[in-house]
Amino acid sequence: MQVEGRRKVYNEINVTPMLDLAYVLLVIFILMATASVQGIKVDLPKASSAQSLSQPQTITLTVGADGQVFMDAFPVTLSDLEARLRNAKASNPDVPIVLKGDQVAQYGKVTEVLDLLRQLDLNKVGLVTGKPTAGGGA
């Protein structure tokens, strides 16, 4: 007598799914190894006579809450600021300038700095603002 519906017993292990997994892991390893090679850091030699090919140095002007003006984190008066900006313009006429004003800063002080930049014909000026809050209210 033979039993109907009896399953056939396999004596072998199917290795195809394991090979698929091995190939996927190999591809991931190759991609990650290639990506990490791009980030190698080296100590480059310095040349004393070479000109810098990088972007020009940006000047940061800040007007504090109390109306104090800062140039690259150093407090300056408007006359001192004018002299420093003239020197910066002499070395690079297209020097980029970033102007940051505190939220409660005197509007007149920010306007004085902007007028000074316009008088010196410094046109590459960017105004820094913060991200809006989630509430969006006034």
C-alpha positions as CSV (number, residue, x, y, z in Angstrom):
1,M,0.0,0.0,0.0
2,Q,1.2,3.4,-0.9
3,V,0.0,6.6,0.8
4,E,-1.4,9.2,-1.5
5,G,-0.1,12.8,-1.2
6,R,3.1,11.9,0.4
7,R,5.8,14.6,0.1
8,K,9.1,13.9,-1.5
9,V,12.1,14.3,1.0
10,Y,14.9,16.5,-0.2
11,N,18.4,15.6,0.8
12,E,20.0,18.8,-0.6
13,I,19.9,22.4,0.6
14,N,18.9,25.0,-2.0
15,V,21.8,27.6,-2.0
16,T,20.3,30.0,-4.6
17,P,18.8,32.4,-2.0
18,M,22.1,32.4,-0.1
19,L,24.0,33.2,-3.2
20,D,21.6,36.1,-4.0
21,L,22.2,37.5,-0.6
22,A,25.9,37.1,-0.9
23,Y,25.9,39.0,-4.2
24,V,23.8,41.8,-2.8
25,L,26.2,42.2,0.2
26,L,29.2,42.2,-2.2
27,V,27.6,45.0,-4.3
28,I,26.9,47.0,-1.1
29,F,30.4,46.5,0.1
30,I,31.9,47.7,-3.2
31,L,29.7,50.8,-3.2
32,M,30.6,51.7,0.3
33,A,34.3,51.2,-0.2
34,T,34.3,53.3,-3.3
35,A,32.4,56.1,-1.5
36,S,34.8,56.2,1.4
37,V,37.9,56.6,-0.9
38,Q,36.6,60.0,-2.1
39,G,37.0,61.4,1.4
40,I,40.7,60.9,1.9
41,K,42.4,63.8,3.6
42,V,46.0,64.8,2.8
43,D,48.2,67.5,4.2
44,L,48.9,69.7,1.2
45,P,52.2,71.6,1.0
46,K,52.0,75.4,1.2
47,A,53.3,77.7,-1.5
48,S,54.4,81.1,-0.4
49,S,54.1,82.8,-3.8
50,A,50.9,81.1,-5.1
51,Q,47.7,83.1,-5.3
52,S,44.6,81.7,-3.7
53,L,42.1,80.3,-6.3
54,S,39.3,80.1,-3.7
55,Q,36.4,82.5,-3.3
56,P,37.2,85.9,-1.8
57,Q,37.0,86.3,1.9
58,T,33.5,87.4,3.0
59,I,33.2,90.3,5.4
60,T,30.5,89.8,8.1
61,L,28.9,93.0,9.5
62,T,26.7,92.6,12.6
63,V,24.5,95.2,14.2
64,G,23.8,94.1,17.8
65,A,20.6,94.7,19.9
66,D,22.2,97.8,21.5
67,G,23.3,99.3,18.1
68,Q,26.9,98.3,18.4
69,V,28.4,97.5,15.0
70,F,30.8,94.5,14.6
71,M,33.1,93.7,11.7
72,D,34.0,90.0,11.7
73,A,33.2,89.8,15.4
74,F,35.3,92.8,16.4
75,P,33.5,96.0,17.6
76,V,34.0,99.0,15.3
77,T,32.8,102.6,15.0
78,L,31.3,103.8,11.7
79,S,34.4,105.8,10.8
80,D,36.6,102.8,11.6
81,L,34.3,100.6,9.6
82,E,34.5,102.9,6.6
83,A,38.4,102.9,6.7
84,R,38.4,99.1,6.9
85,L,35.9,98.7,4.1
86,R,37.9,101.0,1.9
87,N,41.0,98.9,2.5
88,A,39.1,95.7,1.8
89,K,37.7,97.2,-1.5
90,A,41.2,98.3,-2.5
91,S,42.4,94.7,-2.3
92,N,39.2,93.2,-3.9
93,P,36.6,95.5,-5.5
94,D,34.0,92.8,-5.5
95,V,34.3,91.7,-1.9
96,P,31.1,90.0,-0.7
97,I,29.6,91.4,2.5
98,V,27.0,89.7,4.8
99,L,25.0,92.0,7.0
100,K,23.3,90.6,10.1
101,G,21.0,92.7,12.3
102,D,19.5,91.7,15.6
103,Q,15.8,91.5,15.7
104,V,15.5,94.3,18.1
105,A,18.4,96.4,16.7
106,Q,17.8,100.0,15.9
107,Y,16.5,100.3,12.3
108,G,18.5,103.5,11.9
109,K,21.8,101.9,12.7
110,V,21.2,99.2,10.1
111,T,20.3,101.9,7.6
112,E,23.5,103.8,8.4
113,V,25.6,100.7,7.7
114,L,23.7,100.1,4.4
115,D,24.2,103.8,3.4
116,L,28.0,103.4,4.1
117,L,28.1,100.3,1.9
118,R,26.3,102.2,-0.9
119,Q,28.6,105.2,-0.6
120,L,31.7,103.0,-0.9
121,D,30.0,101.3,-4.0
122,L,30.1,97.9,-2.4
123,N,27.2,96.1,-4.1
124,K,27.6,92.4,-3.2
125,V,25.7,92.7,0.1
126,G,23.5,89.9,1.6
127,L,21.1,90.3,4.5
128,V,20.9,87.4,6.8
129,T,17.5,86.4,8.2
130,G,16.4,83.5,10.4
131,K,14.0,80.7,9.6
132,P,10.3,81.4,10.2
133,T,8.7,79.9,13.2
134,A,6.2,77.1,12.9
135,G,3.3,79.3,14.2
136,G,3.8,81.8,11.4
137,G,2.1,84.5,13.5
138,A,3.2,88.1,13.8
